[in-house]
Amino acid sequence: MNIVVCVKQVPDTNEVKIDPVKGTLIRDGVPSIINPDDKNAIEEALALKDKHGAKVTVITMGPPQAEVALKEAIAMGADDAILVSDRAFAGSDTLATSRTLAGAIAKLDYDIVMAGRQAIDGDTAQVGPGIAESLGLPQVTYVENVEVEGKSLKIRKALEDGYEMLEIQTPCLLTAIDSLNEPRYMQMKNIFTAYDKEVTMWNASDIDVNPEHLGLKGSPTKVKKTWTKEVKGAGELVELPAKDAAAVALSKLKEKHYI
Ligand SMILES: Cc1cc2nc3c(=O)[nH]c(=O)nc-3n(C[C@H](O)[C@H](O)[C@H](O)COP(=O)(O)OP(=O)(O)OC[C@H]3O[C@@H](n4cnc5c(N)ncnc54)[C@H](O)[C@@H]3O)c2cc1C
């Protein structure tokens, strides 16, 4: 089985502070981490490898320093790593990012493509489904359990108020959430392997994507304005049984003529 895991390097949002004057994010000096949901995707791929045997390839699209995230994935147990990087990708929105990653994944042998549900910086949850669309793959998002039965997978997909049991044929794409598993730590022997392991570098000319679909040119999203939402007040905490709390909330909303 060949499993490709999409890994995004993101700023550790626990460390991001807001500039009190400009109201913008202070990114300088903020450490980068593997996006948390992507760690669950890596863990699931490694667990499937432990159970059924698999080759796990991690792939990221990003600047050269994103190689660190790939090395960490190798130290967790991934077999191969690919960094897709080119100035032509600058300004990519989620559509261009999905198409670029899909173009790279298309060059690989894969049975399962895994991504995190959502990146903690961009937060759109669009890239996994976008890759599946570009590759023409069936997909299941919000995956919280995977069982392999030959060429089909039995998946438990989390819903807001329960779960759904689904069966899907490989090749397919899955997006991972944190309840899927507990990501393993890097292992000492793999840390040494990660040092020596060469990461494959691909640029725009190595992947089969229409140049018009790359970077800013291939990005229909236009950001008109960004701002930090003002905190209006401390709020009021009401600790009551759910039914009584709902009645209090209702009366407060009526009092303010919201309903
Ligand atoms: C107009 C515009 C311009 C932008 N310009 C830039 C820019 O110049 N440089 C820049 O860095 N960002 C840029 N961005 C942000 C960039 O589009 C997003 O960070 C990126 O598309 C991923 O979206 P997301 O963070 O919402 O990921 P989500 O869709 O929330 O991510 C879901 C999952 O997809 C996978 N994934 C997402 N991104 C990657 C990746 N890069 N590599 C591997 N796997 C991935 C991960 O598994 C992740 O968990 C721009 C965005 C817009 C709207």
The ligand as an ORCA input file, in Angstrom:
! r2SCAN-3c Opt
* xyz 0 1
  C      -5.138     35.520     -2.203
  C      -4.282     34.623     -1.365
  C      -2.910     34.669     -1.497
  C      -2.113     33.838     -0.716
  N      -0.768     33.904     -0.871
  C       0.041     33.081     -0.140
  C       1.461     33.111     -0.293
  O       1.994     33.882     -1.085
  N       2.202     32.259      0.469
  C       1.610     31.395      1.361
  O       2.313     30.631      2.030
  N       0.270     31.338      1.511
  C      -0.530     32.160      0.793
  N      -1.873     32.122      0.954
  C      -2.418     31.152      1.903
  C      -2.594     29.840      1.188
  O      -3.521     29.914      0.176
  C      -3.116     28.802      2.171
  O      -2.264     28.778      3.286
  C      -3.105     27.437      1.556
  O      -3.870     27.412      0.384
  C      -3.673     26.406      2.489
  O      -4.970     26.775      2.870
  P      -5.365     26.600      4.364
  O      -4.245     27.124      5.192
  O      -6.718     27.157      4.563
  O      -5.350     25.020      4.519
  P      -6.554     23.988      4.773
  O      -7.339     23.872      3.550
  O      -7.246     24.357      6.050
  O      -5.632     22.739      4.983
  C      -6.179     21.410      4.996
  C      -5.054     20.426      4.828
  O      -4.521     20.517      3.510
  C      -3.125     20.226      3.546
  N      -2.372     21.405      3.114
  C      -2.754     22.692      3.081
  N      -1.767     23.459      2.602
  C      -0.735     22.639      2.338
  C       0.585     22.828      1.845
  N       1.057     24.022      1.504
  N       1.386     21.741      1.691
  C       0.925     20.511      2.024
  N      -0.299     20.257      2.496
  C      -1.107     21.310      2.653
  C      -2.784     19.892      4.991
  O      -2.888     18.511      5.151
  C      -3.874     20.614      5.757
  O      -4.134     20.066      7.032
  C      -2.704     32.934      0.213
  C      -4.084     32.916      0.336
  C      -4.867     33.743     -0.433
  C      -6.363     33.671     -0.242
*
